[in-house]
Amino acid sequence: MNSFRSTDSALKACDVTGSASVEKKLIRTLKGEAVWPPPMWLMRQAGRYLPEFRALRAQADFLTRCTTPDIAEELTLQPIRRYGMDGAILFSDILILPWAMGQSLEFIEGRGPVLEPIRSEHDLARLDPARIAEITAPIRETLTRLTKSLPKETTLLGFAGSPFTVSCYMVEGGGSRDFATTRKMMLENPLLFDRLIDILVEQTAEMLFGQIEAGAEAVMLFDSWAGLLPPSAFRRTVIEPTRRIVSILRGRYPEIPIIGFPRLAGVMAVEYAQKTGIGTLALDTSADLVQISDLLNKHAPHVTLQGNLDPTILFSGGKAMVQEAQSICHSLRHRSHVFNLGHGVMQHTPPEHVAELVAAVRSL
């Protein structure tokens, strides 16, 4: 499958310096520097909206794509080749971790992920963390390849799902509007649920260590379902496990930039940034960037912001998109800010809209 290895001249053209010593814009920003115009990348920038992605998607199922380095490398590179993003995020999935521990996982078209649910001590005992290193070796190989094939100025991002969000899928057995079964377990069998969270904290940190050692220059924790929880549960099940992961990572790699994305956290987002130890707070579309920025200046002034254009605005494109994107950037003109979406690129977004968005931000 070596035909998927990128030799595209456009990638080489992105590397305007040709020097590995270049200080990368995204890394500088993630470490707290205000850079203008802000660096940018997009969640789900490698996805079905790209025709070249769809061409590879037709050749292999999702897990095969994630675990075949030739394919995963190519899919990670595609948006860099097209748009020259400042960050390239590994093509993978947050459910790789439970799958690597032995939980069955299948992605079904029109339904999403389907897993054998974790509902009892017996179910939990079937998980085998000792499998993870071997199962995720191809993913680390993808990262190592990307360190060589990415333009020198592009930051390589690794990622994982945060424990609460990953536990939602593991307990529920798939996606859900409200993850009621998971939340019921939190209340009725807290010892079992806490044991699952403890496993996920430890193994998420270990998996991220592997990604960092393979070449990831920054990592992101996705807590897509954090907004389901009331404040008390949010503190216990979102903030505290994230704090533990960040502490473990910092113990070995104190300088690694860590992005946290507690989606739909609302007023809890600032407390999350303050107490978890993350360096960058990614915000969803519903958040008021200026308001959050003002609160962070009081409570966590070191924290960078990331976000938060509405993906629907990107889907629509045009003048309104350009104005909104530039307004977001100007609203944070004098603080460290990574431009991104408030959620992932929508499936049918015209690729030319993404190109227009990149040009709008870069022209500031």
C-alpha positions as MATLAB code, in Angstrom:
seq = 'MNSFRSTDSALKACDVTGSASVEKKLIRTLKGEAVWPPPMWLMRQAGRYLPEFRALRAQADFLTRCTTPDIAEELTLQPIRRYGMDGAILFSDILILPWAMGQSLEFIEGRGPVLEPIRSEHDLARLDPARIAEITAPIRETLTRLTKSLPKETTLLGFAGSPFTVSCYMVEGGGSRDFATTRKMMLENPLLFDRLIDILVEQTAEMLFGQIEAGAEAVMLFDSWAGLLPPSAFRRTVIEPTRRIVSILRGRYPEIPIIGFPRLAGVMAVEYAQKTGIGTLALDTSADLVQISDLLNKHAPHVTLQGNLDPTILFSGGKAMVQEAQSICHSLRHRSHVFNLGHGVMQHTPPEHVAELVAAVRSL';
ca = [
       0.000    0.000    0.000;
       2.996    2.303   -0.366;
       1.162    4.142   -3.118;
      -0.522    6.129   -0.368;
       2.778    7.679    0.803;
       2.753   11.353   -0.084;
       5.317   12.748   -2.509;
       3.104   15.612   -3.588;
       5.080   18.719   -4.505;
       2.415   20.919   -2.947;
       3.383   19.564    0.461;
       6.986   20.456   -0.159;
       5.925   23.930   -1.271;
       4.330   24.445    2.137;
       7.773   24.141    3.715;
       9.004   27.627    2.896;
      12.027   27.442    5.194;
      13.258   23.889    4.767;
      14.628   24.055    8.302;
      13.699   21.867   11.235;
      14.695   24.686   13.594;
      11.782   26.919   12.598;
       9.687   27.970   15.592;
       6.195   26.839   14.718;
       3.334   29.315   14.964;
       0.933   26.825   16.482;
       3.376   25.666   19.155;
       4.193   29.260   20.077;
       0.491   29.998   20.468;
      -0.266   26.845   22.434;
       2.461   27.914   24.840;
       0.785   31.267   25.418;
       2.170   33.663   22.817;
      -0.214   36.004   21.003;
       0.541   35.489   17.293;
      -1.102   37.495   14.504;
      -2.793   36.366   12.399;
      -3.615   33.402   14.633;
      -2.579   29.908   13.598;
      -5.405   27.674   12.469;
      -6.499   24.107   11.979;
      -9.977   22.570   11.938;
     -11.515   19.697   13.823;
     -12.363   16.945   11.313;
     -10.290   18.731    8.693;
      -9.573   15.268    7.281;
     -13.031   14.018    6.434;
     -15.785   13.106    4.028;
     -16.124   16.627    2.632;
     -12.876   16.031    0.705;
     -13.178   14.005   -2.526;
      -9.714   12.522   -2.018;
     -10.818   11.321    1.442;
     -13.890    9.652   -0.042;
     -11.722    7.873   -2.599;
      -9.691    6.201    0.153;
     -12.762    5.654    2.330;
     -14.186    3.404   -0.358;
     -11.150    1.125   -0.161;
     -11.127    0.161    3.518;
     -13.352    0.152    6.595;
     -12.863    2.754    9.310;
     -10.739    0.734   11.738;
      -8.532   -0.449    8.885;
      -8.002    3.157    7.840;
      -7.055    4.133   11.390;
      -4.609    1.257   11.826;
      -2.943    1.127    8.408;
      -0.087    3.650    8.487;
      -0.039    4.235    4.718;
      -3.725    5.170    4.728;
      -3.820    7.071    8.031;
      -0.767    9.098    7.041;
      -2.295   10.024    3.709;
      -5.622   11.013    5.277;
      -3.832   13.201    7.819;
      -1.854   14.889    5.046;
      -4.753   15.601    2.687;
      -5.992   18.854    4.310;
      -2.387   20.010    4.778;
      -1.742   19.484    1.102;
      -4.881   21.421    0.148;
      -4.859   24.217    2.716;
      -1.504   24.387    4.473;
      -3.068   24.244    7.943;
      -0.797   25.094   10.858;
      -1.765   21.880   12.612;
      -2.160   18.321   11.341;
      -4.204   16.119   13.658;
      -3.648   12.382   13.513;
      -6.368   10.507   11.639;
      -7.742    8.165   14.286;
     -10.696    7.918   16.682;
     -11.378    8.302   20.403;
     -12.722    4.724   20.561;
      -9.407    3.176   19.556;
      -8.570    2.898   23.267;
     -11.484    0.661   24.369;
     -11.100   -1.357   21.187;
      -7.390   -1.828   21.925;
      -8.340   -3.105   25.401;
     -10.531   -5.769   23.811;
     -14.002   -4.227   23.727;
     -15.689   -5.114   20.457;
     -16.150   -2.161   18.111;
     -17.822   -1.800   14.754;
     -18.676    1.327   12.788;
     -21.982    0.928   10.966;
     -22.992    3.320    8.211;
     -25.887    5.481    9.317;
     -25.606    4.335   12.918;
     -22.074    5.071   14.048;
     -20.009    3.078   16.544;
     -21.423   -0.085   18.089;
     -19.695   -1.689   21.074;
     -20.483   -4.571   23.423;
     -21.631   -2.616   26.503;
     -19.769   -2.522   29.811;
     -22.490   -2.977   32.436;
     -20.991   -5.214   35.140;
     -17.819   -6.230   36.947;
     -17.622   -9.206   34.609;
     -17.748   -6.913   31.576;
     -15.076   -4.668   33.063;
     -12.833   -7.633   33.802;
     -12.761   -8.499   30.100;
     -10.773   -5.336   29.373;
      -7.061   -6.018   28.993;
      -4.851   -2.904   29.103;
      -1.814   -5.067   28.360;
      -3.024   -5.287   24.746;
      -2.904   -1.559   24.087;
       0.757   -1.085   23.159;
       0.679   -3.843   20.549;
      -2.696   -2.921   19.061;
      -1.829    0.778   18.771;
       1.662    0.221   17.329;
       0.459    1.017   13.766;
      -0.913    4.348   15.031;
       2.446    5.236   16.529;
       4.032    4.242   13.223;
       1.708    6.685   11.450;
       2.859    9.498   13.739;
       6.509    8.632   13.153;
       5.976    8.752    9.410;
       4.191   12.083    9.690;
       7.173   13.640   11.447;
       9.041   13.079    8.195;
       6.311   13.818    5.634;
       4.717   16.942    7.112;
       6.036   20.388    6.218;
       8.514   21.564    8.823;
       6.280   24.424    9.975;
       3.238   22.196   10.573;
       2.567   21.036   14.129;
       1.650   17.361   14.558;
      -1.237   16.857   16.972;
      -2.078   13.636   18.770;
      -5.314   13.137   20.684;
      -7.511   10.941   22.830;
     -11.020   10.953   24.163;
     -11.432   12.115   27.741;
     -12.537    9.437   30.236;
     -16.130   10.587   30.651;
     -16.887   10.743   26.940;
     -15.166    7.430   26.203;
     -17.013    5.813   29.117;
     -20.309    6.998   27.631;
     -19.747    4.911   24.504;
     -18.329    1.976   26.453;
     -21.283    1.737   28.845;
     -24.018    2.674   26.393;
     -22.698    0.435   23.635;
     -22.805    3.224   21.066;
     -24.009    6.750   20.529;
     -26.976    8.312   22.304;
     -28.739   11.629   22.726;
     -28.447   11.630   26.507;
     -26.357    8.572   27.498;
     -28.947    7.788   30.162;
     -27.564    4.325   30.914;
     -24.118    5.764   31.627;
     -25.472    8.468   33.886;
     -27.635    5.919   35.687;
     -24.548    3.817   36.372;
     -22.805    6.895   37.786;
     -25.621    7.236   40.319;
     -26.539    3.619   41.066;
     -23.196    1.848   40.769;
     -20.573    4.545   41.393;
     -17.868    2.068   42.412;
     -18.061    0.276   39.064;
     -18.185    3.524   37.147;
     -15.240    4.963   39.076;
     -13.213    1.835   38.359;
     -13.869    2.316   34.656;
     -12.835    5.973   34.883;
      -9.661    5.007   36.747;
      -8.729    2.556   33.994;
      -9.386    5.181   31.347;
      -7.320    7.824   33.148;
      -4.291    5.563   33.383;
      -4.551    4.070   29.901;
      -5.353    7.375   28.187;
      -2.193    8.848   29.664;
      -0.177    5.812   28.556;
      -1.577    5.967   25.042;
      -0.751    9.674   24.823;
       2.772    8.957   26.054;
       3.098    6.622   23.083;
       1.838    9.290   20.703;
       4.248   11.879   22.101;
       7.178    9.478   21.915;
       6.221    8.715   18.294;
       6.309   12.414   17.354;
       3.152   14.234   18.470;
       4.156   17.783   19.407;
       0.902   18.584   21.221;
      -2.104   16.531   22.307;
      -5.816   17.199   22.630;
      -8.408   15.672   24.957;
     -11.906   15.512   23.483;
     -14.745   15.513   26.028;
     -17.597   15.728   23.564;
     -20.355   14.878   26.083;
     -19.142   16.925   29.047;
     -22.096   19.273   28.710;
     -24.539   16.530   29.739;
     -23.541   16.760   33.374;
     -24.629   18.995   36.244;
     -21.819   20.949   37.964;
     -21.153   18.444   40.771;
     -20.842   15.518   38.362;
     -18.885   17.664   35.915;
     -16.302   18.391   38.597;
     -15.998   14.743   39.606;
     -16.196   13.067   36.213;
     -14.825   15.631   33.747;
     -12.511   17.996   35.625;
     -10.880   15.545   38.036;
     -10.032   12.762   35.530;
      -8.702   15.372   33.096;
      -6.598   16.919   35.861;
      -5.131   13.507   36.631;
      -4.248   12.837   32.986;
      -2.634   16.260   32.606;
      -0.650   15.715   35.802;
       0.600   12.321   34.601;
       1.616   13.735   31.219;
       3.341   16.736   32.749;
       5.302   14.423   35.038;
       7.172   13.031   32.046;
       6.747   15.810   29.473;
       6.341   19.089   31.387;
       6.462   21.235   28.251;
       3.995   19.310   26.067;
       1.075   21.547   25.025;
      -2.259   20.037   26.067;
      -5.593   21.180   24.599;
      -8.824   20.377   26.408;
     -12.234   20.434   24.717;
     -15.105   20.166   27.225;
     -17.867   20.566   24.660;
     -20.983   22.448   25.817;
     -19.445   23.028   29.243;
     -21.016   26.480   29.442;
     -20.110   28.341   32.630;
     -18.023   25.352   33.778;
     -15.470   25.897   31.011;
     -13.458   28.427   33.004;
     -13.307   26.195   36.080;
     -12.251   23.349   33.793;
      -9.389   25.457   32.418;
      -8.402   26.644   35.863;
      -8.374   23.255   37.630;
      -7.301   20.701   35.002;
      -3.932   22.245   34.180;
      -4.509   22.270   30.427;
      -2.671   24.919   28.441;
      -5.366   25.561   25.843;
      -9.141   25.630   26.214;
     -11.037   24.692   23.047;
     -14.524   26.183   22.950;
     -17.645   24.972   21.196;
     -19.862   27.166   19.035;
     -22.148   28.169   21.908;
     -19.403   29.853   23.939;
     -18.907   33.620   24.009;
     -15.196   33.994   23.312;
     -14.893   37.501   24.710;
     -16.716   36.616   27.917;
     -14.634   33.485   28.433;
     -11.458   35.423   27.636;
     -12.303   38.046   30.267;
     -12.924   35.357   32.870;
      -9.728   33.533   31.989;
      -7.767   36.759   32.346;
      -8.931   36.818   35.982;
      -8.734   33.137   36.856;
      -6.339   31.412   34.410;
      -4.466   34.082   32.411;
      -1.924   31.600   31.068;
      -4.546   29.613   29.133;
      -4.744   29.903   25.340;
      -8.144   29.831   23.648;
      -9.061   27.721   20.631;
     -12.169   28.077   18.488;
     -14.920   28.594   17.688;
     -16.555   29.276   14.291;
     -19.914   27.552   13.795;
     -19.410   24.685   11.287;
     -22.772   25.622    9.743;
     -21.381   29.033    8.832;
     -18.455   27.301    7.137;
     -20.926   25.054    5.323;
     -22.755   28.132    3.998;
     -19.594   30.083    3.151;
     -19.570   33.490    1.522;
     -19.323   36.974    2.974;
     -21.040   36.078    6.245;
     -18.449   33.369    6.898;
     -15.537   35.692    6.188;
     -16.965   38.399    8.436;
     -17.677   36.021   11.303;
     -14.245   34.379   11.103;
     -12.442   37.692   11.056;
     -14.628   39.006   13.879;
     -13.622   36.023   16.026;
      -9.965   36.689   15.327;
     -10.205   40.419   16.029;
     -12.091   39.822   19.277;
      -8.994   38.013   20.590;
      -6.416   40.158   18.812;
      -4.146   40.634   21.824;
      -4.287   37.197   23.459;
      -3.061   33.741   22.508;
      -5.698   32.201   20.245;
      -5.832   29.266   17.821;
      -8.528   29.709   15.193;
     -10.696   26.630   14.788;
     -14.307   25.537   14.599;
     -16.625   24.974   17.532;
     -17.116   21.404   16.307;
     -16.010   19.349   13.305;
     -16.283   20.187    9.604;
     -19.704   19.076    8.368;
     -19.830   16.216    5.885;
     -21.110   18.125    2.857;
     -19.102   21.316    3.337;
     -17.756   22.495   -0.050;
     -13.934   22.247    0.028;
     -13.701   25.700   -1.572;
     -15.367   27.174    1.521;
     -12.518   25.856    3.639;
     -10.021   27.413    1.233;
     -11.889   30.715    1.483;
     -11.863   30.488    5.275;
      -8.120   29.884    5.365;
      -7.545   32.866    3.082;
      -9.791   35.068    5.243;
      -7.857   34.298    8.418;
      -4.420   34.446    6.797;
      -5.168   37.823    5.182;
      -5.646   39.598    8.528;
];
